[in-house]
Amino acid sequence: MHSFLLRAAGGAAFIALCSLSDPAWASVGFDAQTRVFRLDGGQVTYAFGINDAGQLQAVHWGGRLAAGDPLGPVKALPGHASFDLSASVTPQEFPAQGGGIYSEVALKVAYADGNRDTVLRYVSHRIDGDALVIRMQDIAAPLQVSLRYTIDADTGVVGRSASIENQGSAPVRIDQAASASYTLAPESDYRLHHLTGRWAGEWTLQQRPVTEGATVLESRRGSTGQQNTPWFAIGRDGVSTEESGPVWFGALAWSGSWRISIDKDQLGAVRVVGGYNPYDFAYRLAPGETLDTPVFYAGYSERGMGGASRLMHRFQRERILPGNGKPRLRPVLYNSWEATEFAVDEAGQMALAEKAARIGVERFVMDDGWFGARNSDKAGLGDWTVNPSKFPNGLKPLIDKVHGLGMEFGLWVEPEMVNPDSDLYRAHPDWAIQFPGRPLTPARNQLVLNLARRDVRDHLFKVLDELVTRNDIQFLKWDYNRNWSEPGWSQMAPEDQPKLYVEYVRNLYWILAELRRKHPRLEIESCSGGGGRVDMGIMAFTDQVWPSDNTDPYDRLSMQDGFSHAYAPAVMMAWVTDSPNWVNKRETSLDYRFLSSMQGGLGIGANLNHWKDGDFATAKRMVEAYKGIRRTVQQGDLYRLLSPWDGGRRSATLSVSPDQRQAVLFAFLHSSTKALPEPAIRLHGLDPGKRYRIARVGGGERPESAPAEASGAYWMAHGVPVSLRGDFQAVAYVFEAK
């Protein structure tokens, strides 16, 4: 990335960001005459200005404007009668509670003298590398807020965060701190899309009109949670579809308690405010201290929900995930949990490793039960030493065996938790999150360690560092199997205890970053009883995520569809497990289970000890086929052709490689009805001028009435006649350009 400063007529100053090998470019600029800031990237312009009251006022967030288009000067809106003052109806970029504001605020502060009124005014700005930083100050109190803006040259995704500094001589208490407030101009037909869920039922896509009365998406759990996802998308009813129309979208990069509020204000504008959850929140800033908020990313697409998700996928792959813009392809993984649960030992794991290698697995992962007194979920968490009765020679013989079979070795850990029945808890009962004198509430027989404490943080890093250093481990499946209760921090003064909500997550990020720095070949998966900790904050430190403990291949179709609205298939692990599935006893064929899982990072979690020769032959064939298409599946553009939410009878996705030379169609049928012929599935995203040959993934014939070869224009216009009959049927086709 190269940058250079441009000067324009009329006193405007712009910083332009470009790559010498990429036509994508971005600019961040300020027009001194109109006092408007403008950020351009991809096909997006984001603009705001300094109004006559000294506030930062939203001007434009949408499609890219032409250079010189009029955007200012901006003026604060007049009050709406005496009940809604100007400060409340003017769309401010970072509104604070004060000066007559009744709308949702980004900042709420309590001062030592009892004052709870904050009114922010623009002071100055600077270009800091590829970022715009704006300094604001309260009109009377020594409180400074620095707002940071970035825009991605390729996708136009904006990143916003705030830094709140106490410049006075007395402490202040931050009661609410958001990262940003985004504004959409008044329209009557906005429609909100968001994701909800629960354990074994994550990633449910919800839709509702945006009306007066706030919709609040949040987690109060101390972590991201399954109940809501820190992501939103807003389209226009009857205008925005899967592949056309305007969509505004965003995601908060934070793995602790969070909140996003979406509300239509008194004059019809929509305000989206996101950041730390103010529930049970108070952050005391001593003189000279600063509170930084997480980044709230937001983007815009004129190509519907599909276009929005493809932009977000690309942004995550190129700007968020480890790998400096080139994340590694997910290896085919085997996990031992369903085969052995806690009954792991050297001989049994070696036998499973041999079977996994037989079908082409590239990474063997031993799950829970290898450490301490871990024979069930009732004991051993916190004691990260190898169980000598299960592994009398340590882990080395097993690891050497796995490597000798041509596979990487991975291990399950749950570092943030402790069983009361453990050596660690007996030595340090005060290390658990707790309120002194109050009973503790176990969940899954475990408590949460107070990672906000420096001694706990340093202990966990030390044991994990030693584990990886002493063993040739390439992968950690990092689990987190309960949410918080009794969120106290007994070593801190009462007024400082709520800092737990922030410091815990900061220290979690620190451990992950330090492990990766010291062990650059180590990869990590974020898991939390399934999809309980998936967000763009944790994704910056982990290579893949576990979307759900529910591995039923039919249930996964809708969950994977929901997941793909917010997050990239490049990180989404999907396992082939046994039939009938343990969640709902549904029976499905092995081919169906593989095709469902091949839409993300492929894993196998079945009990290979129960497989027959035919199962191994099928699995080997499908794993080999997956390796030929996984780059396209994981790093290509995803098109959701038929949604499992639309009745759930048929669904289909298409992944198209970045160079459009390969595409993979996955099609699924829940059940056939009345011998009705199914319409052909029309494709998207192909190069109209290229000619593509079609072949069935995993072997077999192409569709009977489909040509062996045709142009991209043909496949997109005429589609693929997919004929499936029966219950829980599936097929996949690969299109290769000549």
Helices and strands as residue ranges (DSSP letters): E 2-7, G 9-11, E 13-19, E 22-31, E 36-41, E 44-50, E 56-63, H 86-89, E 107-111, E 120-128, E 131-138, E 143-151, E 158-166, E 172-184, E 190-196, E 204-209, E 215-219, E 231-236, E 247-253, E 258-264, E 270-276, E 283-285, E 290-292, E 295-301, H 304-315, I 316-320, E 333-335, H 337-340, H 346-358, E 363-366, H 396-404, E 408-413, E 417-418, H 423-427, G 429-431, E 447-448, H 454-470, E 475-478, G 494-499, H 500-518, E 523-526, G 538-540, E 544-545, H 553-566, G 569-571, E 573-576, H 590-597, E 601-604, G 608-610, H 613-635, E 637-642, E 650-656, E 662-671, E 691-696, E 709-711, H 712-718, E 727-737
